[in-house]
């Protein structure tokens, strides 16, 4: 739209010398044009300044103007719209308006005028005008201009706040939803690193986790080449976290650290900030109920960045949520490990760590079903140690336990995967042979086992020699159910034992 096009004013008009017509009052025209513009559009601050500039140049000889937005949380001012070349002391001059009463007149400093921008009893910014005849501006013109700028700043502030809340809520919700599914602490940490990079729209992000001794045990990064990730791991893993000045600062305060210029602070050589080449960064401590567990750092390497009060709030929320997500993942990981350990104990022999009888039965039933559907064969070998009782009686039960462990280790190394070695109890073991073995193959497996177990064992400085009696049964030749296969193999094993050992195939 063309600002002010087709606009007429009924305000005061001035008679031009030598003219029979009249010239509109420029200040009235400015205010009327502002009203028309503001009621039709949702302008930016720069739009409002661009609309005013031609009028103010005519009225007050305007040469420059800057609108400063005030951050109510930090008290800092930042230029948000500008006309002309800014002066070196513009911000200083603009700040002088805060030394006067809130409802007081503008501050005049030579050819500059600083106008406080207030709405609803709150200061939202400062308008700084530079011109040759600023005294030509009437008080009502100044106050109306100030109100329009304040209204615009307030609207933009409200929109920024809305966007911030929406962005923060979406980021936190996504982190929570994904984080609650993380199976371990490392997975949760990686999700958190990505969330921080997204939340701050940062170019890079990095994270490290510590162990119980305060040493870095895990490192992860976002937005950098793989070789830089590898370099971070080389630089940090195994090192003490306390060596980092940023770590010490965040852990001592328990609060995020926001750094606009990384060159102004001490950082760890080879750490996340230096390795990622960050110019500006935010560091967030991850605190659990047991103390610090890690640190997230995100920022930009392409240039400096001014972090806001909203960024600090978001960092605090992410740090708190991140710690909860990681604690939750840690509990799930511990529970999973506990379940796995219980499962392992239920299906494995406590002495030899080999699969136990229950494991063999379950695996055997599955193997029979597969063999039956594919038309292939299975072989089951049951073996009993010859001479085991003499070891217990002469050297002791402790030596007997060690012997069982050594036998289990030899069997496990001798048998190929996915064949299964199990301890059934006492000095009885079993081997389930898959892969469609025939009788000859199954017997040869038994013979290899006998030969290997006849080799001497060294126990507590003593040489021990034993043998084995092995019974072999085949599916489907000897039985079509696994329980019957075990009975046949067991009967053949006792036949071998009565014969002095060796391998006996079920007849």
N, C-alpha and C positions, 0 to 999 in steps of 0.2 A: 504494500500500500504506500502511497505518497503521503508522507506525514504532513498534516495540515492542509491538504488540497481541498479546495472548495469551501474553506472555513471563513466565516464572516463573524465579526464581533460587534457587539452593541455597546462596548465600553467607551471610555472617554476618547475623543478624537481631537487632533490638533490641526489647526489651520496652518497650512504651509505658506510662507511669504511669497507674494506674487501669484498665488494660486487661488483659483476660485473653489477648488475642491478641498477636502480635508484628509489628513493623514492619521491612521489609527495610532493610538498609544502603543508603542512597541512592547512595553511591559504587560499591558492588558492583553495584547495579542499573544504573547508568550504563554501567559497563564491559561487563556482560553484554549490555545492549541494543546497545552499539556492535558487539560481536562478532557478534551476530545480524544486525544491519543490514549490516555489511560483507561477510558471507558470502553474503548473498542478493542484493545490489544492487551496481551499479557507480556509486557516488555521486559527486556533485560536492563540492567543498570546502564549499560553502554548505549542502548537505544534511547533512553531518557536523556542522557548526556548529549548524544548526537542531535536530538531534537532541539535542545536548549542552546547549543553552541552558536548557531548563526544569530540568534536573538541577543545573546550575551556579548557577542563580538560587537554588535551594533550599539547596544546599550552601554556597555561598560568597558569596551576595548579589550575584551577577553583574549588572552594569549595562551593560557594553559588552564587545565582543570583536571583534578583527580578526585575520584570517589574512593574513600577508604572504607572497607568493611571491618567492623570490630568483632573479634572473636570474644564472646562474652565469658568463655571459660578461661582463656589465657590472658585476656586484656590486650592482646596484640592486634595491630592494624595491618591490613594487607590491601594494596590497591586492587580494585576490582573493575574500574573503568577509567579511561584517560583521554584527554584531548591535549595536543601540543606536547612540547618537550618538558619532562619533569625536572624539577630542581633538586639539587643535592640535599637541601634541607627541608624538602616538602613535608616529610613525615614528622620532623621536629616541630615545624610550624603548626601542622595539623594537630599535634598532640597538646599544644598550648590551650586548646579549647576546653580540655578536661580540667584546667586549673580554675576555670570560672564556674559560676552557678549553672546548674543544668538548664534552667530556663533563661539564661542570660543572652545578651546580644552576641553576634559573631565577633571573633577575635581578628583585629586588623593588625597586620605586620607589614608595613611598607605598601607594596602593591599586591599583597596577598590577603585573602579573607578566608578564615576557617569557620565553617558553619557546622554546629553539632546537629546530627540527624537523629531525631527522637520520635518515637511513636509508642503510645500506650505507657508512657512513663519510663520507657527503656531506651537507652542510647544504642543505636545499631550501626553508626558509622559517622564519618566526617566528610564534608564536601570542602575541598580546598580550591579556591578560585584565584587566578593570577590575572590582573588586568590593570589598565591605566586609569580607568574612571569607575572603579567599583563603588564609589560613593553615590553614583547615580542610581543604584539599585534601591528601590523603596522597601521598607521593612516588610510590607505585606507580600511583595514579590519574593523576598528572601525566604520568608516563612513558608510560603506555598511551595516554592522549589524544594525546600528542605523536607516538607511533608511528602511530596511525590517521591523523592529519593528514598526516604525512610520507609514509605509504604512498599516500594519496589524491593528494597533490601529485606524487609520483613517477609514479604511473599516468597522471595528466593530462599531465605533462611528456612521458612516453613517447608518448602519443597525439598531442600537439602536434608532437613530433618526427617521428612517422610521417606525419602530415598534411602537415607542411612538406616532407618529402622527396618525398612523392607529388606535391604541388602544384608544387614546384620542378622535379621531373623532367618532369612533363607540360608545364609552361610552356616549359622549355628544349627539349624534344623537338619541340614544335609550332613554336617559333621556328626551330629548325634545319631541320625538314622544309620549312616554307614559305619560309624564307630561302634555302635552296639552289636554289629555283626562281625567285627574284627576278631579273628581267632587267636591272636597273640599280640603282645605289646608292640612288636616291630611293625606289624600291619597297621595297628592303630596310630603309631607314630608317623608312618608314611601318609596316612589319610589326613592327619593333622597338619603336616607340612604342606600338602596340596591345598588344604582349606585356608591356611594363612596366606599363601601366595595369592589365592583367589580373592580373599577378603580384602586385602590391601592393594589388589591389582599390581602386585610387585613383580619385578622381572625375575627375581631369584628368591629361593628360600632354602634354608638348611636346618638340620636338627641333629642333636646328639643326645644319647641316653647314657646314664652312668650306672655302674654297678654299686654294690653295697660298700665298696671301699672308696667311692668317689672317683673312680677311673672311667674314662669314656669307653663304652663297650660296643656302641652302635652309632653309625653316622648315615644320614640320608640327605639328599639334596634334590631340588626342583629347578628346572630352567638352566641347567648347565650341562656341558658335554660329559660323556661317560668318563673320559680321562680325568676330568676335574673331580668327579665323584670319587674315583679311585685315589686321587691325590689327597682328598680330604681324609679318607680312611687311613692312608699311610701316615698322614700328619697327626691324626688325633687318636685313633683307636689304641687303647692301652695307656694313654697319657692321663695325668691328673687334671680334672676339670677345674680345680681351684687355681691353676696357673693362668686362667683367662680372666683379665680385668672385668670383662662384661659379665662373665659368670658370677664373679664375686659381687658385683654391683646388684645384679638382679636377685641373687639368692639372699643377700643381706637385707634388701628392702622387701622382697617378695612381690615386687611390682615390675611391670614392663619398663624398659629403658628405650626412649625414642631419641634418635640421634639424627639431626638434619645434615650434619657434615662429619663423615667418618674420620676425616683428617684431624678433627679437633679432639679426638679421644684416643686413649691407648687401647689397642686390640692385641689379641694373641697372634704372634707370628705363625703363619701357616694355618690359622684358624678359619672358621667359616667366613667371617667378614673379609679377611685378606684374600683367601683363596677364591672366593666368588667375586672379588673386586667391587664390593659394595661401596657406593659413595654416601648413601643415606640408608639407615636401617632401623628396624624395631626389633628388640630382643625381648622375648617373653619367657619367664621361668615356668617350668612345669612342677608344681608342688603337690605331692600326695599327702595323705595323712601321716606318712612316715618320714617326710622330708622331701628335699628336691630330688627329682628323678631325671630331669633333662632340661634342654634349652632349645627354643626355636628362634631363628633369626631370619627375617625377610626384609628385602629392600631392593633398591635399584642400583645399577652400575653405570647407567648412561648419563646421569646427572644428579644434582642435589635435589632434595625434596623436603618441603616444609610439612612436618606432621602436625595434625590438628588435635584439638581436644577430643573430637569424635574418634580419631585414630587411637587415642589412648584408651578410651572407653571400650572400643572394639578389641584392642589388645588384651585388656583385662578380662573381657568375657571369653575370648578365645583361649587364654591361658587357663582360666578356671574350667571351662568346658573340656579343654584338651586333657587336663589332669584327670577329670572324671572318666573320660572315655578310655584313657590308658589304664586307670585303676580297674575299670570294669573289664577291660581286655585281659589284664593281669589275672583277675579272679577267674575269668573263663578259662584262661590258659592253665591255671593251677588246677581247676576242677577237671579239665580235660586230661591233664597229666595224671591226676589221681584216678580217674576212671580207667585210663589206659594201663596204669600200674595194677589196679584191681583185676582188670581183664587179663593182663599178663600173668599175674599170680594164679588166676583161676585156670589158665590154660598152659602153664609152664611148671616144670619141676623146680622146687626151690633150691635143691642142692646143685644140680648140673645146669640149670637154666634151659634145658631142652624142653620141647613140648611134652606134656604129660599124657596120661591115658585118655582123659576127656578130649584133649586136642586131637589125638590120634583117631578117636571114634568119630568126631565131627568131620575131620578131614577125610577119613576113610569112606564115610557115607557119601560125601560129595564126590569123591573120586569114583566110586562105584556107579553113581548116577551118570557121570560124564562118560565113563567107559561103556556103560550100557547103551547110551544114546549115540555114541560114535563107533560102536563095534570094536573097541580096542581092549587090551588086556591090562591087568594089574598084577603086581606080585607083592605079597606081604611076608617079611622075614621077622621071626621072633627069635631072640637070642638070649642065652643065659650064660653067665661067666663061669668058667671052670677054674677052681682054685680060689675063688673069692673068700670063702669061709676061712680058709687057712690064713689069708692075709689078716682078716679080722682077729682070728684067734692068736696069731703069733706077733703081729706088730701093733694091733689095736684098732678100735673102731674109727679113730681119727684117720689112720692110714687107709682104712676101708673107704671112708668118705672121699679122701683125696683120689684114691684109685678110681672110684666111680666118676669123679669129675674129669680125670684124665681120659678115661674110656669114652665118655660123652664127647669130649673135645676131638678125639681121634675119629670117632664115627661121623661127627658133624663135618669135619674137613674131608673125609673120604667120600661121602655121599654127595652126588651132584644135586643141584637145585633144578626143579622144584620138588624132588623127592624129600621125604620127611623122616627124620630120626627122632624117636621119642623114648623117654624112660618110663617104663610101666610101673616101676616100684622095685625095691630091693636091688638085685643085680640083673634084672630083666630089662631088655631094651627091644625096640622094634624099628624096622625100616620099611617104609611104604615106597615101592618103586613104581613110577608111572612111565609113560612113554611107550606103551605097548610091548612090554618085555615078554619073551617066551621063556620056557623052562630053562633052557641053556643059559640065557642072560641072567636070570634070577639066581641060578646056582653059582654062576661066576661072581656075582656081587657078594654072595655069602662067603665064597672062598677068599675073596680079597679081604673081607672083614676078618675072617679067621686068621689069615696071614698077618694082618696089621696088628691084631690084638696079641699075637704071640710074641711080638717084639717087646723087649724089656721096658719096664716103667721104673723111674727113679723116684722113690718116696722117702723123704727124711734121711737121705744118704744111703738108703738100702735099695738094692735091685730086686724088683718084683716081676715074676713072670706068670702069666695066666693063659687060659685058652678060652674057647667059646663053643657052645653047642647051638646050632642054628637050624630052625625048621622053616620050610618054604611052602607057601600055598599060592595058587594062581586063580585069578578071576578071568573068565567064568569057568575054567576047567574044573576046579575043585569045589567052588561055591559061588553062588550068585548074590549072596548077602554078606555084608562085611562081618557081621557077628559070627557067621559060620566060617568065614575065611580065617578069622582069628582062632577059632577052635581047631581047625585043621592044621594051621601053622604051629599052634601050641602042641598038638599031638606029635607032629613031626619033630619038634624041638626035643621033646622028652625021649623020643626014639634015638635021636642023635646023642643025647646025654648018656643014655644007657649003653651006647656003643663007644663011649669014650670021647665024644666031641666030634666036631666037623659039621658038615652041612647035610641035611636030609630033606629031600623033596617029598611032599605028601603023595601018597600012593592012591 
